[in-house]
């Protein structure tokens, strides 16, 4: 049996962390290096900017009493100030989903599915540590990009097979109760999953934009140049995966005004993922009416011990840009278990 479905979703007012209320408007970047100048004792105006209020300079202990700090909407605070109930995030999801299910004779069953999708969002996560500020709140629209979990192609196949041994089965159907305890009730299952890689975002830690502007330096790509220095099928982890020349030069971010044209996440992705799990179950009925059963389980996760490389240096200003940072998917994991159902 085969099913075809379109599944879509549009979400608004998602919990977010993209609308800081204490950031300086980007138009002031035209002041350049003068933004970093600091007010001296008794000085009430600097570079055409007035001191916010009497005693402000002496009050500033957590950050410099600079011109940029004085231009904040709330200059007495050194951070961007995000609302605890901020909910300006948006997302869209579109997908074509295929499903194939078949139950055959003698305890053989399989279920396959394929999803072709696209997930865009401006708010993957509202937690402080996992969603650092990238774009000024005056450019909130730049936050919308591929979701950090977006995988355009996902294929999954699960198979279940009741081994044909024991009472009522093809082999040894007339076995004794003791023999049936040994050879009957075995079930083999397997799950295979293959999906595209997830998006990668590129950054520049070399960034001279003053902190009060609440924006980072995000390098854009150069049209016509291949971002990948190596193709996925022949990837050598001892060589850079990305082509530095395909991005804006990080030195452009040294003038205190330019912050790049890049997006939060790109269509450059991690390596495709694949995984196979196997499990062997032994079901033992203790009572004939099936009111008490014991199940023994042997499970192998990533049974073929595939190693999918993850993690690359994505800071364009880093001398090792594009190098593999040693990350890898989880290795084979074996476990034994038992459970009682009643």
N, C-alpha and C positions, 0 to 999 in steps of 0.2 A: 504494500500500500504506500502510495507516494502523496505527499502534501506540498503545496506551494503557498507561501504566505508573504504578504508585504506587512512589515511591522515598522511603524514610525512613532516618534515621540517628540513633542515640543514642550520644553520646560522653561518657566520664567520664575523670577524671584527665588532663585537658588541661593542658599547660604554661600557667601563669598568673602573675599578679602582683597578687593580691587579698588575700593572707593575711599581711600584715605582722605580725611577731612583737614589734615594739617600739612598740605603740600603746597609749594610755591608754583604759581602758573609758569608754564614753559616759556612764555614770552620774555621773561626776565633773563633767560639764558643769554640774550644779546649783550648783557653787561660783561660777560666773559670773566676774566680773572678778578675783576673788581668785586665780584660776589664773595670772594674769600677774604677780603679785607675785614679787619676786626675793629670794632669801636674802641677807642681809647677812653680812659677815665675822664668823665666830664664832657665827652663829645656827644652832641645831640643830633648831628647829621653827618653822614658819610656817603660819598658818591651819589648824592642826591636822594638818599634814603634817610628818613628821620628815625630816631630811636623810638621804639614802640611806646614806652612810658618811662617815667622817671624811676631810676633804680633798676632798670631792666638789665643793664650790663653787669651790675654786681650780683644780680640774682642768678645769672647763667653760670652754673657750675658743671652741669653734665655735658655741655657742648660749647664750642666757641661762640662768642657774641659777634658773629659775622654779619655781613650785609644780607647774605642768603637767609640766615636764621631770623633776622629782623623782618624779612618779607613773608614769613609764615603767617597764616591766618591766626594761629595761636602761638606767638613767638616765645612764650614762656615755657613751652614744652619742646623737648628735643626729638620726639618720635613723630611718626606720621599720624597716629591716632586712627585706629580702625574701630568701627562700631561692633559691639558684640552681637548685634542682631542684624548686621548688614546682609541684605538679600537682593543684590542687583545682578546676580549671575544668570546666565541663559545657556540653553543647550538645545541642539537638534540631533535627532537620530533617525536614520533611514536604513532599512535592511530588506533584502530578499532572503527568505528562509525556506530551505528545502528539507524535507524529512522523508526517510524511507524506512519502513518497519516491516519485518517479515518473521512469522513464526512457522517453522517447519516441523516435520514429524520428528519423533524420538528426542524431544527436549532441546531442539536447536532453535535459538532465537537471536536475531540481530536487529540493531537499531542504528541507522546512520543519519547524520544531519550535516548540512552545509549552510553557512550564513555568509552573505556578501553584504557588507554594511559600511556606513560612514557615520562617525560620531564627532560632532563639533561642540565645543563648550568654552565658556569664559571662566569657569570656576570648577576645576577638578577637585580641589580640597580647600577648606577654609581654615585648616590648622596652620598655625604660625610657622612651625618648622618645616612643613612640607610644601608651603606655597609662598616663597619669598616674593617681595614686590619686584615686578619687572618693568611695568609701564606706569607712567604718571596717571593719576586719576582723571586728568584732563584729556587722556587718550584711552578711555576705558574700552573703546571698540577694538583696540589692538590685542586685547586679551583673548578674543575668540579665535580658536585654532583647533587642530585635532586634539581630542581628549588624550590624556596620557595613557589610556588603556585601549585606544582605538586599534583594532586589528581587522583590516578589510576582509580577509578570508579566514574562516574558521571551519575546520572539518573535524567531526568526531564520529567514531564508530565503536559501538559496544556490542559484544558477543557473549552469549550465555549458552552453555552446553551441559546438559545433564548426562553424565557418562553412563553408557548402556550396560551397567552391571548391577546385579541384585534382583530382588523380587520384583516381578512385573516388568523387567527390562528384557532386552534382546538376549543378553548372555546371563547365564546362571539364574534364570527366572524362578527356578524351583529350589533355590538354595535354602539351607536351614537358617534359622533365626541368627545363629552365631555367625555363620558365613556371611549373611546379609549385613551384619554389623561391620564386617571387615571390608567387603567389596562394594556394598550398596551405598546410595545416598551421596555420591561424589558429584560435585558440580564445578565446572571450570568456567571462569569469566575473564574477559579481557576488554580493556578500554584503550583506544588509540586517539590521540588528539594532535592535530597539525594546524598551526595558524601562522599568519603573517607576523612580522615583527611589529613592535609598537613604536610610536614616533620619538624622535630625539630632538632636544632643544639645544641650541648653541648659544654661548655667552662669551663675554669678555670681562675678565676680572680687572683688566686695565681700563679704568673708566674714571674720568676726572669731572664728571657731573657732580656738583655739590649735593650732599645728602638731602638737604631740605626739599629738593625737587622730586624725591621719591620715585626715581626712575633709574633703570639699569641700562647698560650698553649691550644691545643685542645685534650682532652682525647679520647683515643680509647676505644673500647669495648673489653671485655675479651671473647674469644671463649668459647662456652659451657654454658655461664651464661645468664639467662633471664634478659633482661634490665627492663622489666615491673615487678614491685612489685605487681601490681594488674591487673587483666584482665579488659578490657573496659566495659564488660557487668555487672560487679559487682563493679565498681569503687566507693570507698568511699573517698570523697574530704578531709576528716579529716586525712587521712593517705597518706604517700608519694606514688606517682605513679611510681617512678623509683627506681631501685635497685642500690644503690651506689656501691656495691661490684662487679657489672658487668662492671665497668669502671676502667681505670687506676687510681691508687691512686694519688690524686693531689699533695702529698708530693714529688712525683718524679720530679716535676717542680721546686724544690728548689735548684738545683745544678747549675743553670745558663747556662745549656747546653742542657737539654732535653726539648722538646716542644710538645711531644705527637704524636700519630699516627692517630688521629681522622679525620673525614671528615667535610666539611663545614655544610652539612645537612645529617642526617641519615634516615634510613627507619623506625625509630620510629616516630609516627605521633600523631597529635592532635586527639581528639575524632571525630568520624564521625559526619557530619553535616546534619541536615534536617530542612526543612522550608516549610510552606504552606501559600500561600497568596490567599485571596478571594476578589472578587470585584463584586458589583451589580451596573449596569448601567441602566439609564432611558433615552431613546432617545425620544425627543419630536420634531416632525416636525412643524415648525411655518408656512412655506409655503408649499403648496401641491406639488410643483415641487422639493422639497428637497433642494432648494437653501439656505434655512436658517433653521438651526437646533440647538436645545439646548440639551446638555447632562448633566445629573446629575450623580454624581459618589459617591459611598460609597465604600471605600477600607479598607481592614484589612490585614496588613502585619504581618506575623508570627501569624496567626489567633488562633492557639492552644497554643500560648505563650510558645513554647518550649524554654528551657534554656540549651544551649550547653556550657559546661565549657571550658574555654580557658585560656592558660597561666600557666606555671609551672616554678619553680626555676630550671634553667638548669646549674647553676654554680656549678661544682662538688666540689669546695672548700667551698661552703656555707653550714653552719650547717643545713639549712632547705632544702637542695637539694631534689628535687622531690615533694615539697609541692605545692599545688594549690595556685596561687597568687591572687585569687579573680576575675579573668577575666571571663566574660560570654557574650554570644551572645546577640544581641539586643532583647528587649522584644516586646510584641505585640504593634503595632502602628495602630491607627485608624485615618482616615482622610475623610473629605467631600470635594467635589469639584464640579465645574460646568464649562462648556466651551461652546462657541458658534462657530459653523462652518457655513461658508457661501461662 
